[in-house]
Amino acid sequence: MKHLFFRRRDVALYAVSALLLAASCLLFLPRSSQTDSDWIVVEVDGAVVAEFSPDRDTEYLIRSKNGGINRLVIRDGQARITDASCPDHVCVKSGIVTDTKPAVCRPNGVVVWRKEAAQ
């Protein structure tokens, strides 16, 4: 009688374990945040001045009360501030706006953030 390294029952157990592991990994994959009910929200000095759908390509000039200007560009479902009149340009360097990473321009009092759809 030969000793096999794996028996049929072992192979079945490993196959079921691999399937369960693969299925559990799917739970932790990031979900697409681009849905019809997501919004890009623009606040100036704490007041909401505009909301945009990320599904439509848009350019918007945000004018603050102190005369500052920020340019918001929404393209391919992603929003970012591309130009600002502030001296430090932190808002421009912050990149793409997400629900966990807003673009903030303190000198102009501008905050741009993504409001995700309620799941």
Rosetta blueprint (number, residue, H / E / L):
1 M L
2 K L
3 H L
4 L L
5 F L
6 F L
7 R L
8 R H
9 R H
10 D H
11 V H
12 A H
13 L H
14 Y H
15 A H
16 V H
17 S H
18 A H
19 L H
20 L H
21 L H
22 A H
23 A H
24 S H
25 C H
26 L H
27 L H
28 F L
29 L L
30 P L
31 R L
32 S L
33 S L
34 Q L
35 T L
36 D L
37 S L
38 D L
39 W E
40 I E
41 V E
42 V E
43 E E
44 V E
45 D L
46 G L
47 A E
48 V E
49 V E
50 A E
51 E E
52 F E
53 S L
54 P L
55 D L
56 R L
57 D L
58 T E
59 E E
60 Y E
61 L E
62 I E
63 R E
64 S L
65 K L
66 N L
67 G L
68 G L
69 I E
70 N E
71 R E
72 L E
73 V E
74 I E
75 R E
76 D L
77 G L
78 Q E
79 A E
80 R E
81 I E
82 T E
83 D E
84 A E
85 S L
86 C L
87 P L
88 D L
89 H L
90 V H
91 C H
92 V H
93 K H
94 S L
95 G L
96 I L
97 V E
98 T L
99 D L
100 T L
101 K L
102 P L
103 A E
104 V E
105 C E
106 R L
107 P L
108 N L
109 G L
110 V E
111 V E
112 V E
113 W E
114 R E
115 K E
116 E L
117 A L
118 A L
119 Q L
